[in-house]
Amino acid sequence: MTGFGKSLLLGTAIALLLISSLSFAETTCTRNGCDITITIKMAFAGADDAYINKSTTEIDSFWNGPNGFRPVGDCKCKMHVKVETQKVADCKNNAPAGYHCIDVTKFFKPDGTYDNPPRNQTNITGAAIYVGYM
């Protein structure tokens, strides 16, 4: 490949990375010595503050444990999981750049009957349901 071809290929790759980084969610990992921090950006549509706070608390307590970190690897480095949240009107039209956007739907009617299951997979009758949910 010629020098021009390599430059064009590299330039195209850089442009695609820049464009994709503006439109896709980010989960980042940084390291400072033996301290590792994983940052998850999550936006919620259809959730109230109590739901968002509970989700953040559950992630924190599971991944960070009672000491605020999880020891990992042979050297027992400290891994911290940090969650950044936002509330948005909807994920389809208002998903913030760099955030995983979660549509929160009501699963049960006020009387407790099964109503509005989350959707992402079609079953044999053509109905769409989630394999799992949070």
C-alpha positions as a printed Julia matrix, in Angstrom:
134×3 Matrix{Float64}:
   0.0     0.0    0.0
   1.36    3.44  -0.86
   2.02    6.17   1.68
  -1.04    8.04   0.42
  -3.22    4.91   0.78
  -2.01    4.33   4.35
  -2.66    7.99   5.24
  -6.15    7.84   3.73
  -6.92    4.62   5.61
  -5.61    6.05   8.9
  -7.52    9.31   8.39
 -10.73    7.4    7.65
 -10.27    5.25  10.76
  -9.7     8.31  12.95
 -12.76   10.07  11.5
 -14.92    6.98  12.13
 -13.68    6.74  15.72
 -14.45   10.41  16.34
 -17.92   10.13  14.84
 -18.72    6.89  16.67
 -17.5     8.28  20.0
 -20.11   11.03  19.73
 -22.99    8.62  19.26
 -22.17    5.56  21.39
 -22.3     5.04  25.11
 -19.13    5.12  27.13
 -17.93    2.9   29.91
 -14.41    4.0   30.71
 -11.59    2.54  32.73
  -8.75    4.55  34.26
  -5.8     3.42  36.34
  -3.68    5.28  38.85
  -1.03    2.89  40.08
  -2.95   -0.02  41.56
  -6.27    1.89  41.78
  -8.64    1.1   38.91
 -11.82    3.13  38.3
 -14.56    2.0   35.95
 -17.06    4.77  35.11
 -20.47    3.85  33.73
 -22.65    6.62  32.27
 -26.37    5.83  32.41
 -29.37    7.93  31.39
 -32.86    6.93  32.49
 -36.12    7.69  30.67
 -39.36    7.07  32.57
 -37.67    6.77  35.97
 -38.06    8.96  39.02
 -35.18   10.05  41.25
 -35.87    7.26  43.76
 -35.5     4.6   41.03
 -32.29    6.16  39.72
 -30.82    6.44  43.23
 -31.77    2.82  44.01
 -30.15    1.61  40.79
 -26.97    3.55  41.55
 -26.9     2.27  45.14
 -27.37   -1.35  44.03
 -24.57   -1.1   41.46
 -22.32    0.55  44.04
 -23.03   -2.0   46.78
 -22.6    -4.99  44.45
 -19.42   -3.89  42.67
 -17.73   -1.77  45.34
 -18.82   -3.73  48.4
 -18.68   -2.5   51.97
 -15.16   -1.05  51.63
 -15.91    1.11  48.57
 -13.79   -1.06  46.27
 -13.27   -4.64  45.12
  -9.79   -6.22  45.26
  -8.85   -7.66  41.87
  -5.93   -9.55  40.36
  -3.03  -11.3   42.01
  -1.78   -8.01  43.5
  -5.28   -7.2   44.86
  -5.54   -3.81  43.18
  -8.53   -1.72  44.25
 -11.25   -1.55  41.6
 -13.88    1.18  42.05
 -17.07    1.4   39.99
 -18.44    4.92  39.58
 -21.91    5.57  38.12
 -22.86    8.86  36.47
 -26.59    9.26  35.87
 -28.98   11.58  34.04
 -32.73   11.73  33.71
 -34.03   12.24  30.14
 -37.47   12.51  28.52
 -36.92    9.51  26.24
 -34.07    7.41  24.9
 -35.13    7.41  21.26
 -34.96   11.18  20.69
 -33.09   12.55  23.72
 -30.37   10.03  24.51
 -27.36   12.01  25.72
 -24.08   11.36  23.92
 -21.83    8.98  25.8
 -24.57    7.53  28.01
 -26.2     4.1   28.05
 -29.89    5.06  27.83
 -32.39    2.9   29.69
 -36.15    3.09  29.05
 -37.92    2.27  32.31
 -41.42    0.9   31.78
 -44.07   -0.13  34.27
 -44.19   -3.92  34.51
 -47.4    -4.28  36.54
 -50.72   -2.43  36.64
 -51.65   -0.64  39.9
 -53.84   -3.66  40.8
 -50.77   -5.93  40.57
 -51.63   -7.7   37.32
 -48.98   -8.3   34.66
 -49.22   -5.55  32.07
 -46.36   -4.08  30.09
 -43.37   -6.42  29.84
 -40.17   -4.91  28.51
 -39.51   -5.85  24.89
 -36.51   -6.9   22.87
 -37.08  -10.46  21.63
 -39.9   -12.01  19.63
 -41.42  -15.27  20.89
 -43.23  -17.91  18.8
 -46.54  -16.01  18.88
 -44.89  -12.83  17.56
 -44.99  -11.03  20.91
 -41.81   -9.3   21.99
 -40.39   -9.81  25.5
 -37.08   -9.27  27.31
 -34.82  -12.17  28.06
 -33.86  -10.37  31.28
 -34.61   -7.11  33.02
 -33.19   -4.89  35.75
